[in-house]
Amino acid sequence: MSVRLKLLAAGRSSALLGTRFGDDRPLDAAGWHKAERAAPVLCRLAAAELRYCSPSARCRDTGEALGLRPLPQPALRDCDMGRWHGRTLGEVAADEPHAVETWLADPRSAPHGGESLLAFITRIGRWLDTRPVEDADGLLAVAEPGVVRAALIYALQAPPHSYWRIDVQPLSVTTLTGRSGRKWDLQLEA
């Protein structure tokens, strides 16, 4: 038996304010527009019997814009960035350059007081491994790009530092297929 999980990256929130740690802004007008324009192509995702989402506003908004009605899953929340929450990487690097260096170099470190990269990947992996084994009609998760990256690292058993080398675009779909024994395969669609 295998399970097929489609991971849909959330639409973009306002780019004018820059990417921030723990960004929980809703989709802006442009994000809604892009999601609605993508709906004819992505509507096939509504066939998934079980539909989940990260609890962030933009993941819930993306699901709503596409008519998916996903169930928020606390385990699918983005990485806990502690005291860096709400700040940009540039802001943090200007104030704490050594802490940023440590965080980027060591996946076990959490100089921000939140969750380490390794703990984040492990949490997402635990969620993956608890999905139902028998899945005739598919699973879907609308998730933050960081969650999709963590799922890929876990599924492919890649080194944690590979996380920084994966670029997940808004509204992109990634498919993971789990097999008996909880091995995961990446399936790319044309």
C-alpha beads as a LAMMPS data file, in Angstrom:
LAMMPS data file: protein, C-alpha beads

190 atoms
189 bonds

1 atom types
1 bond types

-500.0 500.0 xlo xhi
-500.0 500.0 ylo yhi
-500.0 500.0 zlo zhi

Masses

1 110.0

Atoms # bond

1 1 1 0.000 0.000 0.000
2 1 1 1.131 3.533 -0.618
3 1 1 -0.047 7.013 0.151
4 1 1 0.121 9.948 -2.250
5 1 1 0.511 13.357 -0.630
6 1 1 0.404 16.555 -2.663
7 1 1 2.025 19.566 -1.036
8 1 1 0.740 22.891 -2.361
9 1 1 2.889 25.895 -1.468
10 1 1 0.826 28.808 -0.183
11 1 1 0.282 31.873 -2.318
12 1 1 2.392 34.951 -1.726
13 1 1 1.568 37.611 0.823
14 1 1 2.731 41.198 0.354
15 1 1 6.246 41.302 -1.046
16 1 1 6.435 45.017 -0.239
17 1 1 7.195 44.312 3.414
18 1 1 9.823 41.664 2.682
19 1 1 9.979 38.066 3.786
20 1 1 9.816 37.794 7.544
21 1 1 10.399 34.952 9.983
22 1 1 7.085 33.505 11.124
23 1 1 5.222 35.556 8.534
24 1 1 1.515 35.106 9.227
25 1 1 0.193 37.795 6.921
26 1 1 -2.835 36.858 4.819
27 1 1 -2.749 36.831 1.045
28 1 1 -2.762 40.338 -0.342
29 1 1 -4.840 41.362 -3.380
30 1 1 -2.148 40.165 -5.809
31 1 1 -1.869 36.844 -3.960
32 1 1 -5.644 36.322 -4.115
33 1 1 -5.639 37.209 -7.807
34 1 1 -2.845 34.728 -8.617
35 1 1 -4.539 31.965 -6.610
36 1 1 -7.856 32.591 -8.359
37 1 1 -6.104 32.592 -11.763
38 1 1 -4.429 29.274 -10.878
39 1 1 -7.716 27.721 -9.695
40 1 1 -8.652 26.119 -13.048
41 1 1 -5.353 24.214 -13.071
42 1 1 -5.247 23.491 -9.340
43 1 1 -8.922 22.568 -8.959
44 1 1 -7.929 18.911 -9.463
45 1 1 -6.460 19.048 -5.949
46 1 1 -9.985 19.245 -4.532
47 1 1 -10.351 15.545 -5.359
48 1 1 -8.141 14.719 -2.366
49 1 1 -10.183 12.972 0.292
50 1 1 -8.137 14.459 3.150
51 1 1 -7.143 18.125 2.859
52 1 1 -4.929 19.845 5.409
53 1 1 -3.163 23.191 5.732
54 1 1 -0.575 24.954 7.823
55 1 1 -2.411 27.132 10.367
56 1 1 -1.056 30.420 8.924
57 1 1 -3.413 32.987 7.429
58 1 1 -1.933 32.736 3.937
59 1 1 -2.272 28.936 3.861
60 1 1 -5.903 29.159 4.960
61 1 1 -6.493 31.950 2.409
62 1 1 -4.845 29.917 -0.368
63 1 1 -7.094 26.957 0.431
64 1 1 -10.148 29.213 0.461
65 1 1 -9.223 30.954 -2.812
66 1 1 -8.931 27.545 -4.486
67 1 1 -12.120 26.167 -2.901
68 1 1 -10.211 23.401 -1.102
69 1 1 -11.518 23.867 2.460
70 1 1 -8.464 22.333 4.155
71 1 1 -8.339 21.446 7.853
72 1 1 -5.642 23.414 9.747
73 1 1 -2.982 21.177 11.285
74 1 1 -0.878 22.678 14.109
75 1 1 1.915 20.186 13.286
76 1 1 2.259 21.844 9.847
77 1 1 3.133 25.268 11.271
78 1 1 6.290 26.934 10.009
79 1 1 9.518 26.787 12.006
80 1 1 9.323 28.541 15.390
81 1 1 11.814 31.383 15.048
82 1 1 11.645 32.546 18.668
83 1 1 12.689 36.146 19.197
84 1 1 13.386 36.555 15.452
85 1 1 9.675 36.178 14.719
86 1 1 8.384 39.016 12.525
87 1 1 11.845 40.255 11.533
88 1 1 13.644 39.958 8.187
89 1 1 16.902 38.064 7.783
90 1 1 18.617 41.367 6.975
91 1 1 17.410 42.951 10.219
92 1 1 18.541 39.993 12.298
93 1 1 21.902 39.741 10.497
94 1 1 22.580 43.425 11.203
95 1 1 21.860 42.947 14.938
96 1 1 23.170 39.410 15.482
97 1 1 25.579 38.443 12.691
98 1 1 27.295 35.656 14.670
99 1 1 23.945 34.121 15.679
100 1 1 22.790 34.083 12.033
101 1 1 26.077 32.443 10.961
102 1 1 25.674 29.769 13.626
103 1 1 22.038 29.161 12.699
104 1 1 22.835 28.770 8.987
105 1 1 25.843 26.508 9.595
106 1 1 24.529 24.206 12.338
107 1 1 21.082 22.602 11.867
108 1 1 20.981 21.734 15.590
109 1 1 21.371 25.361 16.697
110 1 1 18.552 27.677 17.700
111 1 1 20.194 30.973 18.694
112 1 1 16.800 32.684 18.329
113 1 1 15.390 30.622 21.195
114 1 1 12.880 28.820 18.995
115 1 1 13.079 25.583 17.065
116 1 1 16.279 24.314 15.432
117 1 1 16.183 23.401 11.744
118 1 1 16.728 19.748 12.656
119 1 1 13.829 19.812 15.157
120 1 1 11.604 21.456 12.525
121 1 1 12.448 18.844 9.873
122 1 1 11.859 16.070 12.424
123 1 1 8.451 17.516 13.408
124 1 1 7.335 17.682 9.775
125 1 1 8.677 14.150 9.227
126 1 1 6.645 12.845 12.159
127 1 1 3.544 14.377 10.608
128 1 1 4.352 12.711 7.266
129 1 1 4.853 9.347 8.908
130 1 1 1.484 9.476 10.668
131 1 1 -0.552 9.838 7.466
132 1 1 -2.958 6.979 6.737
133 1 1 -1.389 4.038 4.913
134 1 1 -4.423 3.205 2.818
135 1 1 -5.336 6.189 0.721
136 1 1 -7.535 5.587 -2.273
137 1 1 -8.420 9.216 -2.893
138 1 1 -5.265 11.136 -1.963
139 1 1 -4.028 13.634 0.566
140 1 1 -3.354 17.335 0.165
141 1 1 -1.565 19.833 2.385
142 1 1 -1.470 23.573 1.678
143 1 1 1.725 24.579 3.430
144 1 1 4.298 27.280 3.929
145 1 1 7.278 26.967 1.569
146 1 1 9.486 26.151 4.575
147 1 1 7.223 23.243 5.492
148 1 1 7.421 21.896 1.930
149 1 1 11.231 22.180 2.044
150 1 1 11.361 20.384 5.411
151 1 1 9.098 17.617 4.064
152 1 1 11.389 17.149 1.066
153 1 1 14.514 16.957 3.228
154 1 1 12.865 14.370 5.462
155 1 1 11.345 12.334 2.635
156 1 1 14.572 12.190 0.633
157 1 1 16.707 11.666 3.756
158 1 1 18.876 14.541 2.550
159 1 1 21.369 16.285 4.842
160 1 1 19.627 19.084 6.807
161 1 1 21.868 21.806 5.300
162 1 1 20.280 20.945 1.909
163 1 1 17.194 22.774 3.194
164 1 1 18.797 26.074 2.181
165 1 1 19.236 24.849 -1.420
166 1 1 15.552 24.207 -2.170
167 1 1 13.445 26.977 -3.687
168 1 1 9.695 26.447 -3.353
169 1 1 7.615 28.789 -5.487
170 1 1 4.147 30.006 -4.453
171 1 1 1.316 27.757 -5.694
172 1 1 3.743 25.010 -6.778
173 1 1 2.729 21.389 -6.204
174 1 1 5.095 18.697 -4.948
175 1 1 4.008 15.062 -4.710
176 1 1 5.403 12.564 -2.223
177 1 1 4.505 8.906 -2.416
178 1 1 4.978 6.834 0.737
179 1 1 5.514 3.117 0.641
180 1 1 5.304 0.333 3.116
181 1 1 8.006 0.837 5.744
182 1 1 7.577 4.612 5.428
183 1 1 9.979 5.243 2.597
184 1 1 9.042 8.337 0.628
185 1 1 9.583 9.057 -3.055
186 1 1 9.431 12.411 -4.819
187 1 1 7.237 12.510 -7.900
188 1 1 7.586 15.432 -10.312
189 1 1 4.636 16.254 -12.544
190 1 1 4.725 17.567 -16.080

Bonds

1 1 1 2
2 1 2 3
3 1 3 4
4 1 4 5
5 1 5 6
6 1 6 7
7 1 7 8
8 1 8 9
9 1 9 10
10 1 10 11
11 1 11 12
12 1 12 13
13 1 13 14
14 1 14 15
15 1 15 16
16 1 16 17
17 1 17 18
18 1 18 19
19 1 19 20
20 1 20 21
21 1 21 22
22 1 22 23
23 1 23 24
24 1 24 25
25 1 25 26
26 1 26 27
27 1 27 28
28 1 28 29
29 1 29 30
30 1 30 31
31 1 31 32
32 1 32 33
33 1 33 34
34 1 34 35
35 1 35 36
36 1 36 37
37 1 37 38
38 1 38 39
39 1 39 40
40 1 40 41
41 1 41 42
42 1 42 43
43 1 43 44
44 1 44 45
45 1 45 46
46 1 46 47
47 1 47 48
48 1 48 49
49 1 49 50
50 1 50 51
51 1 51 52
52 1 52 53
53 1 53 54
54 1 54 55
55 1 55 56
56 1 56 57
57 1 57 58
58 1 58 59
59 1 59 60
60 1 60 61
61 1 61 62
62 1 62 63
63 1 63 64
64 1 64 65
65 1 65 66
66 1 66 67
67 1 67 68
68 1 68 69
69 1 69 70
70 1 70 71
71 1 71 72
72 1 72 73
73 1 73 74
74 1 74 75
75 1 75 76
76 1 76 77
77 1 77 78
78 1 78 79
79 1 79 80
80 1 80 81
81 1 81 82
82 1 82 83
83 1 83 84
84 1 84 85
85 1 85 86
86 1 86 87
87 1 87 88
88 1 88 89
89 1 89 90
90 1 90 91
91 1 91 92
92 1 92 93
93 1 93 94
94 1 94 95
95 1 95 96
96 1 96 97
97 1 97 98
98 1 98 99
99 1 99 100
100 1 100 101
101 1 101 102
102 1 102 103
103 1 103 104
104 1 104 105
105 1 105 106
106 1 106 107
107 1 107 108
108 1 108 109
109 1 109 110
110 1 110 111
111 1 111 112
112 1 112 113
113 1 113 114
114 1 114 115
115 1 115 116
116 1 116 117
117 1 117 118
118 1 118 119
119 1 119 120
120 1 120 121
121 1 121 122
122 1 122 123
123 1 123 124
124 1 124 125
125 1 125 126
126 1 126 127
127 1 127 128
128 1 128 129
129 1 129 130
130 1 130 131
131 1 131 132
132 1 132 133
133 1 133 134
134 1 134 135
135 1 135 136
136 1 136 137
137 1 137 138
138 1 138 139
139 1 139 140
140 1 140 141
141 1 141 142
142 1 142 143
143 1 143 144
144 1 144 145
145 1 145 146
146 1 146 147
147 1 147 148
148 1 148 149
149 1 149 150
150 1 150 151
151 1 151 152
152 1 152 153
153 1 153 154
154 1 154 155
155 1 155 156
156 1 156 157
157 1 157 158
158 1 158 159
159 1 159 160
160 1 160 161
161 1 161 162
162 1 162 163
163 1 163 164
164 1 164 165
165 1 165 166
166 1 166 167
167 1 167 168
168 1 168 169
169 1 169 170
170 1 170 171
171 1 171 172
172 1 172 173
173 1 173 174
174 1 174 175
175 1 175 176
176 1 176 177
177 1 177 178
178 1 178 179
179 1 179 180
180 1 180 181
181 1 181 182
182 1 182 183
183 1 183 184
184 1 184 185
185 1 185 186
186 1 186 187
187 1 187 188
188 1 188 189
189 1 189 190
